[in-house]
Each structure stands twice: as structure tokens, then as C-alpha cells.
Amino acid sequence: MNRIFLDVHALQTVPPSNLNRDDTGAPKSAVYGGVPRARVSSQSWKRAIRTYFRDEHLLDPGELGVRTKKVVELLAERISRLDPALAAEDALRLADETVRATGLKTEVPKRKADQAKDGAPAPAPESKYLVFLSSRQLDGLARFALDGAADITAFLKDKKNKDRAREIADTRHSVDIALFGRMVADAADISVDAAVQVAHAISVHRVENESDYYTAVDDENTEGETGAGMIGTVDFNSATLYRYAALGVHQLAANLGQGLREDEPRTEPVRRAVEAFVHSFIASLPTGKINTFGHHTHPDAVVVKLRTTRPVSFVAAFEEPVHSDGGGHLREAAERLAAYVPEIERAYGDKETTLTWVLRVGPSTQKLGALGTESDSLHDLVTAVGRAVADRLEEPA
């Protein structure tokens, strides 16, 4: 298959907020172009994207996975649903042995084991790290466990059965596993290379964090009782962010394999996954301190490029920080991007094989419209990109 990359770029302005905190509770930051910038980590936004898949019903639950240490408990629940007559402790034992057969290591956390000594129920074993498994993989492992329920230890001594367990854990990946990958230190052969790379979002301009001093009043205080019930501080900043992600469509297709449904062509699950990712990348938002700041915004401008060369970030357009001069940052950021993109594409791009779409809002982003085909709405953009990806996949290698 030919290499196919999808680059997604966005300019998004957020008001006073603390989307993604560091270990001191302050908004994360970075130095770029010699000045401090606001930063939102890639991990924070990837989590928001994955949550958006589920919350907005962009994908069927069967096309999604779960990332948890409680994989034994989760598998035992599925085993019990398939065989309600099975005792809970037997389902748990079958689940633990099956999880171990895939190459994952499990143990009862010491904290929970100590609690059990005090009379609490015996806790379920957990994996030593977060494990990402698809819904279909968990269902397959549950059926596998019941195949050996009569004597699971003897069943798993057969190498063919053990290999089958690992195969179940490494096929029929969910869309989120296919996109974001899976790293398994103890069983590297069932790791999955991520199809998506997400950059840390950074502000296009210099940013200094600020601190808000707040107080809370005790509702039951009488008139004679003065002072606050509590006081505290919260750090925040505001910024116009440049956001970027690169999706290797060919890697996504390889990760998904023959697809998630038996009755559809291979291009169809890839198209659905691409559309869900583009939609979620654009519309999702990290929720750090969101009840405090209510920072609900959408990107002011989105540029999507489908290319066959290699991923290209346009962050260098903002290496020299944008200066507002009292008039905001968005207009100059959009103009910088509109000037930089044609230059980088002239030097390194391939005009014949690159497609570009633009979704923008308001007069400040007007110059970006010349970069490609303008879409009227997020739905139109997502549909056009998905259709183009499917067409590319059907082209002969």
C-alpha cells in the first residue's frame, strides 16, 4: 500500500483556563522561540479525543477499547455473562489465567491485599500497568477461557492454546488502539504501533501564567461572623494555540487489518476511523478545571492536508512569537500561517498528490481560505476528508 498521511492543523483561542496542569497545579508551559508559551500536552488532548469518541457516539461501542489495570476483573465479568452458572471466584481464576496466557503479568496490589487481611473480600489481581484491549478482544478471550474451563491450567499447557490466546489479544483491534497504539513491555509482540502522532499544543505568542486568589463564604455564617469559609489560589492563562496531529492512513489500515465487520470492504472501517479522528481532534477539549473556567471554545481555523510525502507541521510559522499590539493574536497568527504554508509546500511538497481543506470562522481567518477547498461546516469537512481517504486507499499501489 502507498504511504498516505493526513495532517490536521488548528488555531484555537482559549480564554482564562487551566486545561492541563503540571505537578504544581499550574498550566503547563514550554519555551519556544526563546519565550515562554502556554502548552497543552499531547497526552491530555489524546485522552479528550478518546473520550469524545464515546461521549458523542461517533463510533459503535464495539469499535472502541478500554485502557485499564483491572483487565482481570473486566474479563471475569464477560466470562460470567457468557456462563451465568459459573461461580464468581471461578470466573476470576479463569480470567487471571487467560490474561497471563497472553503474556501480561498480573498481581494483587499490595494496598488491596492489606485491606483483605482486615476482613475485606479477596481482591482481583490487576495488571502491573494500564492495558489497552478492544471490546472484541475481551469477548474473544472470554470465549477462549470458557473453552478451557474444565481445567484451565492443563488447557494452557498446550502451546497451541497459549498461542491462540496471544493471537486473540493481537487481532481485531479497536479504532482507538489502531489510532493511538499499545505498548506492552512484557509482551512486545502484541504491542501496536500508533497510526497517530499528536503534537503538544503551544501558544503562538508569549504567555505568562497568572494566579487567581479566591474565597468561599460559609452559607451558615451569621451577620456577626466575618471572613471567608476558605481561601485559595488557582493558576491560569489564556492563549491562541497552534494544534497539530499527523495520521498515517496506511498504518491505520494495517492496524485495523481486514476490518471490524465481516460484511464491509477494508476501506470502510478506515474511512470511519479517519472521520471519527478528524471530528474528535477538532471538536474535543481537555476538561482540566473546566467547572472553574468554562473554557468551551472551538478552533477558529482548521487546515487538513492529505499527502503522500511525509507529515509536515507548520509550527515554525510561530517560532517568532506573534505580538498582539492590543488587537489580539488570531488575525496575525492566521496571516502567518497563510503565508508560511505555500512556502513550505513549494519547497518540500508535492502539488500533484496533495489535497487541502479549510474550515474557518470570522474575518480574522480570511486569508487561510486561499490554502484549499473551503468547507461550510465540520460535517462537510469530515465527510470530504473521509471520502478522499477511501478513494486513495482504492488506488492501485
N, C-alpha and C positions, 0 to 999 in steps of 0.2 A: 504494500500500500504506500502511496505517496505521502510524504510528510505534509500535514495540514495544521496550521496554527491559527488560533483565534486570540487576538489581543483586545482587551477591553480597558478603556481609559475613561476616567470620570473626574470632573471637577465638582466638588460638593462643599458648600458652606454650612458650617455648624455654628450655632450661637454658643454663649457660655455653657460649657458642658465638661464632663469628665468621663468620656467614653471608655477609656481603657487605662486603669491605674497601675502605677509601679508599686514597689514594696513599701513605699512611704505613704501611699494613698494619693499621690499627685498624678496628674495626667502624664502619660509617657511622652518623652521628647527625644530629639536627636539633633546633632549638629550636621548641617548640610550647607555647602556654600559658605562655610565659615560662620554661620549664625545659627542660633537655636531655633528649632522648628517643633511644632506640635506633631505628635506621632500616634498612630493607632496601629497596633501590631497586627500582622497578618493572621496570627492565630485567633485573635479576637474577632476579626471580620469573617474568617472561615467558620467559626462557631456560629456567628449570626446567619451566615448563608445556609448552613446545615439546618439550623432551627427554622429558618424561613421556608425551606422545602416542606417541612412537616406542618408548620402552623398555617401556611397559606394553601396547603393541599395541592402543591404544584406537581407532586408525584404520588403514585399509589403507595401506600404503606409497605407493600410487598417489594417495592423497588428501593427501599431505604434500609439502612442498617442501624445498629446500636453500638455505642462505644462504652464499655463498662468493665469494671473489675469483677462484677457479680455475674460472670458468664455461667458459672455452675448453677446458680440459683435460677437464672433465666432459662437455661436448658432443661432443668428439672421441671419447671412449670410447663414447658412444651411437652415433655415426656408424660407428665400427669394428664394433660389434656388428651393425648392420644390413647392413654390407658388409665382411665379414672380408677380402676380397681387396684392399681399399684400403690403400695404404701408410700407415704411421703419420703421416709428415710431411704427406701429402696430407689425411688426416682432420683434422689440426691446422689446416692452412691453411683448409679448408672451414669448420671451426668458428669460427675467428677472423673470417673474412669474414661469416659468418652473424650472429655476435654483434654485430659492428659495424653490420650492417644494421638491427638492432632499435633503434639509437640509442645503444647503450652504447659507451664508449671503452675500448680495451684498449692495453696496453703491456707490454713485458718489464721486470720490476722491475730497477732498476739493480744491486742486490746480486746477483741471479741472473745478470744479463748479465756482470758482472765475473767470476763464477765460471766462466762458459762460456769466457772468454778463456784460462783456465788449463787448458783441455782437457776440461772437463766437457761433457756433451751440451747442445745448444741448448735453453734453457728455453722453456716455453709462455708465450704472452702471458697477462696477467691483467687483469681489470677494475681500475679505479683505486679501487674501493670495493666493499664487500660487495653482492652482487646476489642477490635472493631470487627464485627461479624454481621453479615447480611441476614435479613429475615429468612431468606430461602436456605442459607447455610445452617441456621439454627434449626429450621424444620427438618432438613436433611439429616443433621446429626441426631435429632430426637428419634427419627425413624430407625437410624442406624443403631442407636443404643438399645432400642426395643428388639432388634434382630438378635442381639446377644444377651438379652435379659436373663435367660436361663442360667448362664454362667459367664458373666462379662469378663472375668479375669482370663478364663480359658479362651474365650472368643477373641480377645485382643492379643493373645499369644501367637495367633496366626498372622504372619506378616502381611498377607493379602488383606486382611480385615483392617490392620493398622494403617496400611497404605490407603485403603478406601476412606478411612476417617480423615486423613490429611487431604485427600482429593476433594472430599465434600467441603472442607474448610477453604479450599483454594479454587473453587469454581462457582459460577453463578453469583458473581459479585454484585452488590447493590450499587446504585448510581453514586452514592456518596463515597463508598470505598473506591470505586473506579476513578472518581474525580480526585479525591484527596489522599488516596493511598493508604497503606497499612504497613507499619514497621513492627515486626515481631522478632525480638532479639534472640529468643530461644529456639525459634523455628524460622530461620531466614528464608527457607524455600517457600513459605506461604506468605511472605511479605508481598506487597503490591506497590509498584512504582506509581506515584501520583501523576495524573494527567494534567493537574492544575498547579501553577505556581502563582502565589498571591504576594504582592509587594506590601511592605509596611506603608500605609498611607501617611504622607507628610504634608505639612502646610507649605504653600507656595511662597510664604512670606515669613519673616521673623516673628516669633511668638514668645512672650514671657508669661509664665503661669501667674495667676492671681489667687488670692485667698479670700473666702467669704466667711466673716465672723457672724454666727447666728445664735439666736436664743430661742428657747421654748418656754411658754408660760404654763404653769400648773393651773388647770381649769378649776380646781377646788380651792385656790387661794382666796382668802377674804381680802377686803379692802385694806386691812391693816398689814397684810403680808406683801412686802415688796420684793423685787428681784425675780430672777428667772428660775424656772424649774431645772433647766440645764443650759449649758452653753457649749459651743464647739466651733470648729472651723472646717471648711471643705475647700480644697483647691480646685481650680477650673481654668479653662482658657477658651478662646473662640478662634476659629480658623477657616480658611478656604483650603480644602485638602485636594491633593492630587492622588487619585487611587488608580491602581493598575493590577491586572491579572492576565496571565497567559495560559491558554488551554491548548494542549496538544491533542487535537482531534484523533489523530492516528493512534496515540497511546490510549485514549479513552475507548476507542473501538476495540483495541486489543484486550483491554482490561474487562470490558463487558462480554467479550467472546461472541458467542452466537446469539446473544440477546437474552432478555428477561422473560420473553413469552415465546411459546412454541410456534405460534401462528403468524409471525411477522418477519419481514426481511431484516437483515442485520443493520441496515441503515436506520431503521425506525427507532430502536432504543437509543441510539447515538443522538439522533435528532432531538428526541425528548429530553435527554440528559443535557445537551447543549442549550436548549431553550430554557430549561429549568435553571441552569447555572447562570446564564446571562441575565435572566429575570431577577434571580436572587442576588447576584452580585450588585446589580444596580439598585434594587429596592430595599435590601436588608440594611440593618443598622444595629451596631452594638448597643447594648442596653445599660452599660455602666452608669449608675447614678441618674437613670432616666426619670425616676419619680421626683428627683430634686430639680432637674433642669428641663425636662420635657423637650429634648433636642430633636424633635421629629422633623427632619428635612429630607428631601430627595436631591439627587445630583442636579446641578444647573445645566450640565452638558455631559454627554456621553459620546465617545468615538469608538466604534468597533471596526477592527480590520481582520479580514480573512486572508491569510498569506501562506506561501509555500517556502519562504526563505527561512527565517528564524524569528523568534519573538523579539520585539523591539519596544522598550519602554521609552516614553517621551519625558521622563523626569528631568533630563538635562536642560529642558526649556526653563526650568526654575532653579538652576544651580545658582544663578544670580537672583537673590530674593526679590519678589515683587514689592514695590513701595506704593502705599495707598495714596499718599498726599491728601488724606482726608476724604477720599472718594471711594473707598472700598477696594477690594483686591480682585474681584471676579472679572471685571472688564479687562484689566491688563493681563490677567492670567489667561483668559480666552484668546486675547490677541497674541500673546507669546506663543501659545500652542498652535494657533492658526498659521503663524509664521514659521515655526520650527518644524512642524510635521512635513510640509512639502520639501524642505531642505534635506531632512534625514532620509526621506523616501527617494529623492533624486540621487543621493549619494549611495544608498545601500538597498533600495527597494527593487521590486520587480513589478512594473506597471501592468504588465500583461496578465499577471496571475493574482493581483491583489484587489480585493473588493473592500469598500469602505462605506459605513453607515454612520449617520449623525442623528442624535436626539438632543435637542437643546430647548432651553426655556428663556424667554426675555431678550431684550435688545443688547444686553451686555455680552451675549454669546454669539451675536450675529455673524461675526467673521468665521466662526467654525463651520457654518453651513456650507462653505465652499469646499470643504475637505472631502465630501462624499454625498451619497444619497440621503436626503433628509427624511426622517420618519416622523409622522404626526403624533405617535403615541408609543409607549413602551410595548404594548401588544404588537403594534405593527413592526417595530424594530426586531423584537424577539422572533416573530414569525418569519420575517425576511431572512434573518441570520440562520434559523433552523433549516429553511428551505435550501439556502445556498450550501450549507454544510452537507445535507443529504445529496445534493447534486454532485458535489465534489467527491463524495465517497463512492458514487456510482461510476465515476470516470475511470477508464482503464489505467492500470498502474504503468 
